[in-house]
Amino acid sequence: MTTLSVTGHMDLTDETVPLVRDALRALVAQHRGEQLVGVSCIARGSDTLFAEAVLEAGGSLVVVIPSEDYRERKVKPDHAPVFDRLVAAAGEVLVMSHATADRAAYESANAVLLERGERLVAVWNGQPPGAKGGGTADVVVAAREAGMPVDVVWPEGAARCR
């Protein structure tokens, strides 16, 4: 069994989405034939693209929801159908014990990603961590400090919205 966790940017440009989707499909395909488990917070962008690639490859999905109010407060109406579909498809759904989606909730969710995964898939542009914490770069740093292998996915031409 192989367990991959994901962290990644939410704010991918429209042109970047198919690039990242294809790169994630290729990465996940390397584990075809193994009992694949993907661990994701299924946020818009990278997390969702990874979860879809895992399911398409026949793997199982573990969804980590940062807080009790995450769906109602943070999931935008245009992302809600995909979010709900992925929750329904998950073999396991973990809801962190935080009432509200805040930095502590995201850090708890990120800790679960690192605890549950054997490898971290990071859809990451390589920029260092920001001041607010809990972001993609922070998870990559924590994974590397823990000795966890990190597969960085950032295809040529990829960009974030600005």
C-alpha positions as CSV (number, residue, x, y, z in Angstrom):
1,M,0.0,0.0,0.0
2,T,1.2,3.5,-0.8
3,T,-0.2,6.6,0.9
4,L,0.3,9.9,-0.7
5,S,-0.8,13.2,0.9
6,V,-1.2,16.4,-0.9
7,T,-0.6,20.1,-0.3
8,G,-0.9,22.7,-3.0
9,H,-1.9,26.1,-4.2
10,M,-5.6,26.8,-4.4
11,D,-5.3,29.8,-6.8
12,L,-4.2,28.2,-10.0
13,T,-4.9,30.1,-13.2
14,D,-7.4,28.6,-15.6
15,E,-4.5,27.7,-18.0
16,T,-2.6,26.0,-15.2
17,V,-5.4,23.6,-14.1
18,P,-5.0,21.2,-17.1
19,L,-1.2,21.3,-16.7
20,V,-1.4,20.3,-13.0
21,R,-4.2,17.8,-13.7
22,D,-2.0,16.0,-16.3
23,A,1.1,16.1,-14.0
24,L,-0.8,14.7,-11.1
25,R,-2.3,11.9,-13.2
26,A,1.2,11.0,-14.4
27,L,2.5,11.0,-10.8
28,V,-0.4,8.9,-9.5
29,A,0.0,6.5,-12.4
30,Q,3.4,5.6,-11.1
31,H,1.6,3.9,-8.2
32,R,-0.9,2.0,-10.4
33,G,-1.2,-1.6,-9.3
34,E,-0.4,-0.7,-5.7
35,Q,-3.1,-0.2,-3.2
36,L,-3.1,3.6,-3.4
37,V,-4.5,5.9,-0.7
38,G,-4.7,9.6,-1.3
39,V,-5.0,12.0,1.7
40,S,-6.4,15.5,0.8
41,C,-8.2,18.4,2.3
42,I,-10.1,18.7,-1.0
43,A,-9.8,22.5,-1.1
44,R,-10.3,24.1,-4.5
45,G,-7.4,23.8,-6.9
46,S,-4.5,21.4,-6.2
47,D,-6.1,19.3,-3.5
48,T,-9.2,18.6,-5.6
49,L,-7.2,17.8,-8.7
50,F,-5.1,15.3,-6.7
51,A,-8.2,13.7,-5.1
52,E,-9.7,13.3,-8.6
53,A,-6.5,11.7,-10.0
54,V,-6.4,9.2,-7.1
55,L,-10.0,8.2,-7.6
56,E,-9.5,7.9,-11.4
57,A,-6.6,5.6,-10.8
58,G,-8.7,3.3,-8.7
59,G,-7.2,4.5,-5.4
60,S,-9.1,5.3,-2.2
61,L,-9.5,8.7,-0.7
62,V,-9.1,10.0,2.8
63,V,-10.6,13.5,3.2
64,V,-9.4,15.8,6.0
65,I,-11.7,18.7,6.8
66,P,-10.0,21.4,8.9
67,S,-13.1,22.4,10.9
68,E,-16.7,21.7,11.7
69,D,-17.8,24.8,9.8
70,Y,-15.4,24.5,6.8
71,R,-18.0,23.4,4.3
72,E,-20.4,26.2,5.2
73,R,-17.8,29.0,5.6
74,K,-15.0,28.2,3.2
75,V,-16.4,26.2,0.3
76,K,-17.6,28.6,-2.4
77,P,-20.9,27.8,-4.2
78,D,-19.1,26.9,-7.5
79,H,-16.8,24.4,-5.7
80,A,-19.5,22.9,-3.5
81,P,-20.7,20.2,-5.9
82,V,-17.2,18.9,-6.4
83,F,-16.4,19.1,-2.7
84,D,-19.6,17.1,-1.9
85,R,-18.9,14.5,-4.6
86,L,-15.4,13.9,-3.2
87,V,-16.6,13.7,0.4
88,A,-19.2,11.1,-0.8
89,A,-16.5,9.1,-2.7
90,A,-14.1,9.1,0.2
91,G,-13.4,5.9,2.1
92,E,-12.7,7.9,5.2
93,V,-13.6,11.5,6.2
94,L,-11.8,13.1,9.2
95,V,-13.2,16.4,10.6
96,M,-10.7,18.2,12.8
97,S,-12.1,19.1,16.2
98,H,-12.0,22.9,15.5
99,A,-15.4,24.7,15.5
100,T,-14.2,27.3,13.0
101,A,-11.8,27.3,10.0
102,D,-8.8,29.3,11.2
103,R,-5.0,29.0,11.3
104,A,-5.1,26.4,14.1
105,A,-7.6,24.3,12.1
106,Y,-5.5,24.4,9.0
107,E,-2.4,23.5,11.0
108,S,-4.2,20.5,12.5
109,A,-5.3,19.3,9.1
110,N,-1.8,19.7,7.8
111,A,-0.4,17.7,10.7
112,V,-2.8,14.8,9.7
113,L,-1.6,15.0,6.1
114,L,2.0,14.5,7.4
115,E,1.1,11.8,9.9
116,R,-1.0,9.7,7.4
117,G,1.2,10.0,4.3
118,E,4.3,8.2,3.3
119,R,5.1,10.8,0.7
120,L,3.9,14.4,0.2
121,V,2.8,15.6,-3.2
122,A,3.3,19.4,-3.3
123,V,1.7,21.4,-6.1
124,W,4.0,24.2,-5.3
125,N,5.7,27.1,-7.1
126,G,8.8,26.9,-4.9
127,Q,8.3,30.2,-3.1
128,P,9.2,30.3,0.6
129,P,6.6,30.3,3.4
130,G,4.6,33.5,4.0
131,A,4.0,35.2,7.3
132,K,0.5,33.9,8.0
133,G,1.6,30.2,8.2
134,G,-0.4,27.0,7.3
135,G,0.3,27.3,3.6
136,T,1.8,25.0,1.0
137,A,5.4,26.0,1.6
138,D,4.9,25.5,5.4
139,V,3.8,21.9,4.8
140,V,6.7,21.2,2.5
141,V,9.2,22.6,5.0
142,A,7.6,20.5,7.8
143,A,7.6,17.3,5.6
144,R,11.3,17.8,4.7
145,E,12.2,18.5,8.3
146,A,10.5,15.2,9.3
147,G,12.4,13.3,6.5
148,M,9.3,12.7,4.5
149,P,9.9,12.4,0.7
150,V,8.3,15.3,-1.2
151,D,7.3,15.2,-4.9
152,V,7.0,18.7,-6.2
153,V,4.6,19.2,-9.1
154,W,4.9,22.6,-10.9
155,P,4.7,22.1,-14.6
156,E,6.4,24.4,-17.1
157,G,4.0,27.3,-17.7
158,A,2.1,26.9,-14.4
159,A,1.1,30.1,-12.6
160,R,-1.0,31.3,-9.7
161,C,-3.8,33.9,-10.0
162,R,-2.7,37.4,-8.9
